[in-house]
Amino acid sequence: MSPCRLSSHIIDSHFFANGYGTDEARQVFCDYRRMQRWLDVEATLARCQAELGIIPKPVADTIIPTARLELLDITAITTGITTTGHSLIPLLKEWQRVTNPAAGQFIHYGATTQDIQDTAQSLEIKDISAILCRDLETIISMLAELADANRNLVTVGRSHGQHALPTTMGLKIAGWLDETLRNHARLTTCLPRLLVAQLFGGVGTMAALSRQGLTLLDRFASALDLVAPLSCWHSSRDRTVEFVSILALITGGLARIANEVCQLARNEIDEMAEPFIFGQIGSTTMPHKKNPELCEQVVVLSRLVKGNASTLFDSLCNEHERDYRAVRLEWVALTEASIFTCAALRMMKTIVAGLTINRERIKENLDRFSVLLSTEALMFLLGKKIGKQSAHSLIYEASLGCSGCDPDGLIDRLMAHPDIKQHFCREDLEKAVNPTLHTGLSEEIIDRVLAEAHALPRSHPAQITPCQLQGSVLCQCS
């Protein structure tokens, strides 16, 4: 039996991690990857400074190759963080230990800790966004195919939990697709604002970098494929709040889809169901149960992400030029929200790929309640002769006490009314209550959404390489 690794967070649980994250997302936020990313940012800074003559080029050539975590004493770094209470200095000291003493004096030259860590966090957001965009685009393609395949499947439309009017399953799914497209757009359009470097020194003045600070910032940001911001954002955390708020919108949209599947999977409705694999167990006491576990978990994850977003709004109010309380909130809330969102996207891909649409039950439900589903069409038909408002009142009174499963009850009552009998025959009313004739512009609306989905430019695929220390007893991302 392998030695026990402490895992007290649900994201890294030996038993339940699969329900709250993905290995790919955990790779992005792995402890070791984060430390190496800080070293990578420091090395890039040194290289850019050497190119501008801020530090000697031979110094940069000496320190850059030693900016590798596998060369450092991890235990010394861990102990140092505990002893000093500082998140970066122990890492820098270890780096200095393994490089030339004279060259090591130029490590972390002119920067402050938050410059390095904020820049690295932008790179984390960049990596996780590539995963999110890829999975959203996959879901968009799947929903588009599903909407098109079910464009003519007429179904019961519901409002306030009650039967309303006929609609189509394709239109319902197109609504899911449209919202997912908007969330994809929110994510992609926010990235130029969010993916920025940080290099402004202790209080944002760049004083330690002399007159070359802005030139260095431009070069440094470009080398990392980030944007150079206009000013320091040490205490201005709106970018991170915006990002996690968008994650809350993304998972909220996924939760709406998942919840709809849950509701339509109720035994008394039975129009949809998430995929079921033999071996799944719904209950210890009720062997027959097939619970919508995936859909329910998507809703759980969306609520957790919303909580992370709410937490990060507290990071908007900071004191003076720097306040590390906001950063400490981000290290938790940004990481959790990102990993939870990746899990929700993975589950939604599974749900949509294996979604069962019970056409027979949909038709059965539609036929059973067809008359009351068509009262709008009846109202406009009768209104041509007796006025729309009069028709509304007449149908309202006639429908009281009518059962939706009695196809003749409402028509019998209407035909008994002299104003109706004067202008219409029974065949007119029976034709009017055919729900398949009353789906309006559903197909045209579906086509509009599908056109938007098909025009969506595809992003480059995410490529998250395994952590360099994956498999180590200390590394917790594997």
C-alpha positions, 0 to 999 in steps of 0.5 A: 500500500502506498504511503498516505498523502495528506489531502484534506480539501475535496479538490485533492481528495483521494476518494471524491476529487473526480466530482470536484475537479479535473487532473488537467485543471489541478496541473495548472494550479499545482504547487510545484508548477506555481513555484516553477512559474515564479522562477520562470517569470523571474528568469524572463525578467532577468533576460529582459533586463539584460537586453536593456543593459539594466543588469550585465548579460553574463549575469543573466546567462548565469542565473537563468539556467539555474531557475529550475525547481528540481535543482532546489531543496524543496524542504528548505523552501517549505521550512523557510516559508513557515519561518519567515512568513514570506511566500517568495524569499525562501524560493529566491534564497534557494535559487541564489544558493545554486547559482554563482554568488556574484550573479545571484545578487541580481536575482529579483532585481528591481521587482517586488514580490507581488510583481512576480506573483501577480504576473504568474497568476495572469499566466495561470488564468491564461492556461486555465482559460485555454481549457475553458474555451476548448471545453465551451467550444466542444459543448457549443458544437454538441448543443448545436448538433442536438438542437438541429436534430430535434428542431421539429420535435414538438413538446410541452412548453412550461412556465411557472412549472405548469403547462403553457404552450407548445414549443420544440425540443430544438428551440429549448436546446437552442436557448441553452446554446445561445446562453453558452455562446454568450458565456464563451464571448464573455470569456474570450473578450475579457482576456485582453483586459485580464492577461496583464503583467505586473512590474511596478515595484513596492508602491507602483512608481517603478523607482528601482528601475530608473527611467527604463521602467516602462520600456522594461514593462513592455518587453517583459509583458511581450516576452510572456505573451501578456499585455502591459497595463497602464498602471500598477494593479497591486491593490486594484483587483477588479480583473480577478473579480471579473474573471471569477464572475464570468466563471460563475456565469458559465457554471450558472448557465451549465446549471440551468441546463443540468437542472432542466434535465433533472426536472424533465427526468422526473418519473411523472414527466420522463422526457429526458435523462442523463446518461446511465451506465450499468454499475451506477447505484442510486440508493442503498435502500432503493435498488431501482433508483437512477438518480441524476447525479451528474446534473445535480453535481453540476448545480453543486459546482455552480453554487460553489463557484458563485460563492467564490465570486462573492468572496472575491468581491471583498478583494475590491476594497484594499488599503493604500498602495498594497494590501495582501489580503486580496491576494490571499483571497485570490489564491483560494477563490480563483483556484477553487472556482477555476477547478470547479468550473473545469469539472462542471464543463467535463460533466456537461460534455458527458451529459450532452453526449449521452443525453436521452430524449424520450420521444415517445413520452414527449408525444404522449405528454403532448397528446394528453394535454393538447387542448389546454396547450392550444388555448392561445391559438384558440383565443386568436381564432375566436377573436377574429369574430368576437374580439380577442379580449372577449375570447380570452374571457370566454376560454378562461371561464370554459377551461375552469374545471376542465381536465387537460387529459379530456380532449373534448371537455373544453371544446364541448363547453365552447361549442355550447356557447351561442357566440361560438356556435354562430361563427365556428363549427366543431372541426374549426376548433378541433383543428385549432388545438393541434399543438404541432401547428402552433410552434411559431417561428421556432425553426427560424429562431433555431437557425439564427442561433445555429448560424452564430454557433457555426460562425464561432472562431475556434481557439487554439487547443489547450496544451497543459504539460504535466508537472515536472515533479508529477509522481513525487510523493510531495507533488499533489497534482497527479 
